[in-house]
Amino acid sequence: QVQFVESGGGLVQPGGSLRLSCTASTGISSIDLIAWARQAPGKQREFIARASKYGSTLYIESVKGRFTISRDDANNTLYLQMNNLKPEDTATYYCNKYNSWTNWGQGTQVTVSS
């Protein structure tokens, strides 16, 4: 079973940027849809961006235009470029197969605050 390890989180001021990485223990090229999810304090985990192995991407409305998901199948890595960060983006970020609610990694914490 594939294991995911997320990294790249941190503390950033509003308007700042971060790039998250997610490395898989096995190849991701066979995963049709791979995604980033996040869980803010006191809220449910939600998928926020997904990337298909055919190149298409999809975002939730609140991150559209600010976040960019990309996948590097050759290196088993998924990325999330986050620009113009807002305090409401504060959350723990995870990667996983899209709509899979098991086999989560430890996540990486993103805090947006001045």
FIKOLZA-1660 file (N, C-alpha, C; in steps of 0.1 Angstrom, whole numbers, plus 5000, padded with zeros to 4 digits):
% residues 114
   i   px   py   pz ch aa at
   1 5008 4988 5000  A  Q  N
   1 5000 5000 5000  A  Q CA
   1 5009 5012 5000  A  Q  C
   2 5006 5022 4991  A  V  N
   2 5014 5034 4990  A  V CA
   2 5013 5042 5003  A  V  C
   3 5024 5048 5007  A  Q  N
   3 5025 5057 5019  A  Q CA
   3 5029 5070 5013  A  Q  C
   4 5023 5081 5019  A  F  N
   4 5026 5094 5015  A  F CA
   4 5033 5102 5027  A  F  C
   5 5043 5110 5023  A  V  N
   5 5050 5119 5032  A  V CA
   5 5050 5133 5027  A  V  C
   6 5043 5142 5035  A  E  N
   6 5041 5156 5031  A  E CA
   6 5052 5164 5037  A  E  C
   7 5056 5175 5031  A  S  N
   7 5066 5184 5036  A  S CA
   7 5064 5198 5030  A  S  C
   8 5071 5208 5036  A  G  N
   8 5071 5221 5030  A  G CA
   8 5062 5231 5037  A  G  C
   9 5055 5227 5047  A  G  N
   9 5047 5236 5054  A  G CA
   9 5055 5246 5063  A  G  C
  10 5048 5256 5069  A  G  N
  10 5055 5265 5078  A  G CA
  10 5046 5277 5081  A  G  C
  11 5052 5287 5087  A  L  N
  11 5045 5299 5090  A  L CA
  11 5048 5310 5080  A  L  C
  12 5037 5316 5074  A  V  N
  12 5039 5326 5064  A  V CA
  12 5029 5337 5066  A  V  C
  13 5033 5349 5062  A  Q  N
  13 5024 5360 5064  A  Q CA
  13 5014 5360 5053  A  Q  C
  14 5002 5366 5055  A  P  N
  14 4992 5368 5045  A  P CA
  14 4998 5374 5032  A  P  C
  15 4994 5368 5021  A  G  N
  15 5000 5372 5008  A  G CA
  15 5012 5365 5004  A  G  C
  16 5018 5357 5013  A  G  N
  16 5030 5349 5010  A  G CA
  16 5027 5337 5002  A  G  C
  17 5038 5329 5000  A  S  N
  17 5037 5317 4992  A  S CA
  17 5044 5306 4999  A  S  C
  18 5040 5294 4996  A  L  N
  18 5046 5281 5000  A  L CA
  18 5045 5271 4989  A  L  C
  19 5054 5262 4989  A  R  N
  19 5053 5250 4980  A  R CA
  19 5054 5238 4988  A  R  C
  20 5043 5230 4988  A  L  N
  20 5043 5217 4995  A  L CA
  20 5047 5206 4986  A  L  C
  21 5053 5196 4992  A  S  N
  21 5057 5184 4984  A  S CA
  21 5051 5172 4991  A  S  C
  22 5048 5162 4983  A  C  N
  22 5043 5149 4988  A  C CA
  22 5050 5138 4981  A  C  C
  23 5058 5130 4988  A  T  N
  23 5065 5119 4982  A  T CA
  23 5058 5106 4985  A  T  C
  24 5056 5098 4975  A  A  N
  24 5050 5085 4977  A  A CA
  24 5060 5074 4978  A  A  C
  25 5057 5064 4985  A  S  N
  25 5066 5052 4987  A  S CA
  25 5067 5043 4975  A  S  C
  26 5057 5044 4967  A  T  N
  26 5057 5036 4954  A  T CA
  26 5053 5045 4943  A  T  C
  27 5053 5040 4931  A  G  N
  27 5049 5048 4919  A  G CA
  27 5035 5053 4920  A  G  C
  28 5034 5065 4915  A  I  N
  28 5020 5071 4915  A  I CA
  28 5015 5072 4900  A  I  C
  29 5022 5067 4891  A  S  N
  29 5018 5069 4877  A  S CA
  29 5005 5061 4874  A  S  C
  30 5002 5051 4883  A  S  N
  30 4990 5043 4881  A  S CA
  30 4978 5049 4888  A  S  C
  31 4980 5059 4896  A  I  N
  31 4969 5066 4903  A  I CA
  31 4962 5075 4894  A  I  C
  32 4950 5073 4891  A  D  N
  32 4943 5081 4881  A  D CA
  32 4941 5096 4887  A  D  C
  33 4937 5097 4899  A  L  N
  33 4935 5110 4905  A  L CA
  33 4942 5110 4918  A  L  C
  34 4951 5120 4919  A  I  N
  34 4958 5122 4932  A  I CA
  34 4956 5136 4936  A  I  C
  35 4955 5138 4949  A  A  N
  35 4950 5151 4954  A  A CA
  35 4956 5156 4967  A  A  C
  36 4954 5169 4969  A  W  N
  36 4957 5175 4982  A  W CA
  36 4944 5177 4989  A  W  C
  37 4945 5175 5002  A  A  N
  37 4934 5178 5011  A  A CA
  37 4939 5186 5023  A  A  C
  38 4930 5192 5030  A  R  N
  38 4934 5200 5042  A  R CA
  38 4924 5199 5053  A  R  C
  39 4929 5201 5065  A  Q  N
  39 4920 5200 5076  A  Q CA
  39 4923 5212 5086  A  Q  C
  40 4914 5221 5086  A  A  N
  40 4916 5233 5095  A  A CA
  40 4911 5229 5109  A  A  C
  41 4916 5236 5120  A  P  N
  41 4912 5233 5133  A  P CA
  41 4897 5233 5135  A  P  C
  42 4891 5223 5140  A  G  N
  42 4877 5222 5142  A  G CA
  42 4868 5220 5130  A  G  C
  43 4875 5217 5119  A  K  N
  43 4867 5215 5107  A  K CA
  43 4870 5201 5101  A  K  C
  44 4862 5197 5092  A  Q  N
  44 4864 5184 5085  A  Q CA
  44 4874 5185 5075  A  Q  C
  45 4881 5174 5072  A  R  N
  45 4891 5173 5062  A  R CA
  45 4884 5174 5048  A  R  C
  46 4890 5182 5039  A  E  N
  46 4884 5183 5026  A  E CA
  46 4894 5183 5015  A  E  C
  47 4891 5177 5004  A  F  N
  47 4899 5177 4992  A  F CA
  47 4898 5191 4986  A  F  C
  48 4910 5196 4982  A  I  N
  48 4910 5210 4977  A  I CA
  48 4915 5211 4963  A  I  C
  49 4923 5201 4958  A  A  N
  49 4928 5201 4945  A  A CA
  49 4932 5187 4941  A  A  C
  50 4929 5184 4928  A  R  N
  50 4933 5171 4923  A  R CA
  50 4939 5172 4909  A  R  C
  51 4947 5162 4906  A  A  N
  51 4954 5161 4893  A  A CA
  51 4952 5147 4888  A  A  C
  52 4948 5146 4875  A  S  N
  52 4947 5133 4869  A  S CA
  52 4960 5130 4862  A  S  C
  53 4962 5117 4859  A  K  N
  53 4974 5112 4853  A  K CA
  53 4974 5117 4838  A  K  C
  54 4963 5122 4833  A  Y  N
  54 4962 5127 4820  A  Y CA
  54 4964 5142 4818  A  Y  C
  55 4967 5148 4830  A  G  N
  55 4971 5162 4830  A  G CA
  55 4960 5172 4834  A  G  C
  56 4948 5168 4836  A  S  N
  56 4938 5177 4840  A  S CA
  56 4938 5180 4855  A  S  C
  57 4934 5192 4859  A  T  N
  57 4934 5195 4873  A  T CA
  57 4920 5201 4877  A  T  C
  58 4917 5201 4890  A  L  N
  58 4905 5207 4895  A  L CA
  58 4907 5212 4909  A  L  C
  59 4901 5223 4912  A  Y  N
  59 4903 5230 4925  A  Y CA
  59 4889 5234 4931  A  Y  C
  60 4889 5235 4944  A  I  N
  60 4877 5240 4950  A  I CA
  60 4878 5256 4948  A  I  C
  61 4866 5262 4948  A  E  N
  61 4865 5276 4945  A  E CA
  61 4874 5285 4953  A  E  C
  62 4876 5282 4966  A  S  N
  62 4883 5291 4975  A  S CA
  62 4898 5291 4972  A  S  C
  63 4903 5282 4965  A  V  N
  63 4918 5282 4962  A  V CA
  63 4921 5284 4947  A  V  C
  64 4910 5283 4939  A  K  N
  64 4912 5285 4925  A  K CA
  64 4919 5298 4922  A  K  C
  65 4929 5298 4913  A  G  N
  65 4936 5310 4909  A  G CA
  65 4948 5313 4919  A  G  C
  66 4948 5307 4930  A  R  N
  66 4959 5309 4939  A  R CA
  66 4968 5297 4941  A  R  C
  67 4962 5285 4941  A  F  N
  67 4970 5272 4942  A  F CA
  67 4971 5265 4929  A  F  C
  68 4983 5258 4928  A  T  N
  68 4985 5250 4916  A  T CA
  68 4990 5237 4920  A  T  C
  69 4983 5226 4916  A  I  N
  69 4987 5213 4918  A  I CA
  69 4995 5207 4906  A  I  C
  70 5005 5200 4909  A  S  N
  70 5013 5193 4898  A  S CA
  70 5018 5180 4903  A  S  C
  71 5020 5171 4894  A  R  N
  71 5025 5158 4897  A  R CA
  71 5037 5154 4889  A  R  C
  72 5047 5148 4895  A  D  N
  72 5059 5144 4888  A  D CA
  72 5059 5129 4890  A  D  C
  73 5053 5122 4881  A  D  N
  73 5052 5107 4882  A  D CA
  73 5065 5100 4882  A  D  C
  74 5075 5106 4875  A  A  N
  74 5088 5099 4874  A  A CA
  74 5095 5099 4887  A  A  C
  75 5092 5109 4896  A  N  N
  75 5098 5110 4909  A  N CA
  75 5088 5107 4920  A  N  C
  76 5076 5102 4917  A  N  N
  76 5066 5098 4927  A  N CA
  76 5063 5110 4936  A  N  C
  77 5062 5122 4931  A  T  N
  77 5060 5133 4939  A  T CA
  77 5049 5142 4934  A  T  C
  78 5041 5147 4944  A  L  N
  78 5030 5156 4941  A  L CA
  78 5034 5170 4947  A  L  C
  79 5030 5180 4941  A  Y  N
  79 5033 5194 4946  A  Y CA
  79 5020 5202 4947  A  Y  C
  80 5021 5212 4956  A  L  N
  80 5011 5222 4957  A  L CA
  80 5017 5236 4959  A  L  C
  81 5017 5244 4948  A  Q  N
  81 5022 5257 4949  A  Q CA
  81 5011 5266 4954  A  Q  C
  82 5013 5273 4965  A  M  N
  82 5003 5281 4971  A  M CA
  82 5007 5296 4971  A  M  C
  83 5000 5304 4965  A  N  N
  83 5003 5318 4964  A  N CA
  83 4992 5326 4970  A  N  C
  84 4995 5339 4974  A  N  N
  84 4985 5348 4980  A  N CA
  84 4978 5341 4991  A  N  C
  85 4985 5336 5000  A  L  N
  85 4979 5328 5011  A  L CA
  85 4971 5337 5020  A  L  C
  86 4961 5331 5026  A  K  N
  86 4952 5339 5034  A  K CA
  86 4951 5332 5048  A  K  C
  87 4947 5339 5058  A  P  N
  87 4946 5332 5072  A  P CA
  87 4937 5320 5071  A  P  C
  88 4927 5320 5063  A  E  N
  88 4917 5309 5062  A  E CA
  88 4923 5297 5056  A  E  C
  89 4936 5298 5050  A  D  N
  89 4943 5287 5045  A  D CA
  89 4950 5279 5055  A  D  C
  90 4950 5284 5068  A  T  N
  90 4957 5277 5079  A  T CA
  90 4951 5264 5081  A  T  C
  91 4959 5253 5080  A  A  N
  91 4954 5240 5081  A  A CA
  91 4966 5230 5081  A  A  C
  92 4963 5217 5083  A  T  N
  92 4972 5207 5080  A  T CA
  92 4969 5201 5067  A  T  C
  93 4979 5200 5058  A  Y  N
  93 4977 5196 5044  A  Y CA
  93 4982 5182 5042  A  Y  C
  94 4974 5175 5035  A  Y  N
  94 4977 5160 5032  A  Y CA
  94 4976 5158 5017  A  Y  C
  95 4982 5147 5013  A  C  N
  95 4980 5142 4999  A  C CA
  95 4975 5128 5000  A  C  C
  96 4968 5124 4990  A  N  N
  96 4962 5110 4990  A  N CA
  96 4956 5108 4976  A  N  C
  97 4952 5096 4974  A  K  N
  97 4943 5093 4962  A  K CA
  97 4930 5101 4964  A  K  C
  98 4925 5107 4953  A  Y  N
  98 4913 5114 4954  A  Y CA
  98 4902 5106 4960  A  Y  C
  99 4895 5111 4969  A  N  N
  99 4883 5105 4976  A  N CA
  99 4886 5092 4983  A  N  C
 100 4899 5090 4987  A  S  N
 100 4903 5080 4996  A  S CA
 100 4904 5086 5010  A  S  C
 101 4897 5080 5019  A  W  N
 101 4897 5085 5033  A  W CA
 101 4904 5076 5043  A  W  C
 102 4913 5068 5037  A  T  N
 102 4922 5060 5046  A  T CA
 102 4936 5062 5041  A  T  C
 103 4946 5056 5049  A  N  N
 103 4960 5057 5045  A  N CA
 103 4965 5071 5044  A  N  C
 104 4962 5079 5054  A  W  N
 104 4967 5093 5054  A  W CA
 104 4981 5093 5059  A  W  C
 105 4989 5103 5054  A  G  N
 105 5002 5105 5060  A  G CA
 105 5001 5114 5072  A  G  C
 106 5012 5120 5077  A  Q  N
 106 5012 5128 5089  A  Q CA
 106 5008 5142 5086  A  Q  C
 107 5009 5146 5073  A  G  N
 107 5005 5159 5069  A  G CA
 107 5016 5170 5072  A  G  C
 108 5014 5182 5067  A  T  N
 108 5023 5192 5070  A  T CA
 108 5015 5205 5073  A  T  C
 109 5019 5212 5084  A  Q  N
 109 5012 5223 5089  A  Q CA
 109 5015 5236 5082  A  Q  C
 110 5004 5243 5078  A  V  N
 110 5006 5256 5072  A  V CA
 110 4998 5266 5080  A  V  C
 111 5006 5276 5085  A  T  N
 111 5000 5286 5093  A  T CA
 111 5002 5300 5086  A  T  C
 112 4991 5307 5083  A  V  N
 112 4991 5320 5077  A  V CA
 112 4987 5330 5087  A  V  C
 113 4996 5338 5091  A  S  N
 113 4994 5348 5102  A  S CA
 113 5004 5359 5101  A  S  C
 114 5000 5371 5105  A  S  N
 114 5009 5382 5106  A  S CA
 114 5015 5383 5120  A  S  C
% end
